[in-house]
């Protein structure tokens, strides 16, 4: 597998929090000769966290009476500081974290209200979306390259279990030309045939539903690392949620969306084919 410093940072943060145990936060801050903000970031996985220096790691492990684990933790710290495959693309930090987690995910559950999820977009659809939404100074070709590279996980020997829920409105909305939409919806029909992929459409007939105030979110799991995270993307801010309560809430929302959507298989495929025919009539 590719080097993945995001996962190393995630593991390091979890390890440091586990090692602190029941020790009082402020007492550790004082003993480690650091600040509360620094210790909090060291124990926070993801894009809001940070990697402590080697001297800080050594002090913490002395406080935690875990010096025998120093070499292992320092090795984890070193890995967390390494460059990753996305460095040449100069991605925004939260998006880079997302791409690193997605690249090794064993399970991905995605809901999109307005767009086809990036993991399933054709290049032409992606270009139309990116050109419409990116800042004028952004590199469109670079963004498309990143999006297409992200999709390589679907071709690996052990692809993730992928479950996509997309609204009917997102599929009927013209993004690019009618031909672009025909190819995009046909791409979803093809993906749905893969054994590891489930696609559901949330139809107009579902009416009011649990995620009406949520434009999009993704639940990702990396079973081998014990990592589960929810990623919520917005126009100006994107957030990761890792607290058990947040994970439970988003899991409940996704399960309710599953129940409100058309069943996978024939019901969803029939609607997708009707949508394809609708776009073809507009060509």
Number of C-alpha atoms within 10 A of each C-alpha: 5 9 14 21 22 24 22 24 27 25 23 26 25 17 15 19 16 11 16 17 10 8 11 9 13 13 11 19 17 11 12 19 12 13 12 15 9 15 24 17 17 25 24 22 25 25 19 15 17 21 23 21 13 15 10 16 20 20 17 24 19 15 16 15 12 12 15 10 11 17 11 10 21 18 13 19 22 16 19 22 17 12 13 16 13 16 9 9 13 9 15 8 13 18 16 19 22 21 20 21 23 22 21 22 23 19 19 21 19 23 27 20 21 16 21 24 18 18 19 20 21 22 16 18 23 26 19 16 19 17 17 12 11 13 10 9 6 12 13 18 12 14 18 21 13 15 20 17 14 17 17 12 17 19 9 9 7 11 18 23 17 22 20 22 24 23 20 22 15 16 22 17 13 17 20 16 14 19 17 20 25 21 17 23 22 18 14 21 19 12 17 21 13 11 10 15 19 19 23 28 27 25 16 11 10 15 9 9 13 13 17 10 8 13 14 20 23 24 23 24 22 19 12 9 13 10 18 19 23 23 20 16 17 12 7 5 8 15 17 21 17 17 11 10 10 14 16 12 11 18 16 13 16 21 13 14 21 20 13 19 24 21 16 17 14 10 13 19 22 12 16 22 15 11 18 22 12 15 22 13 8 10 11
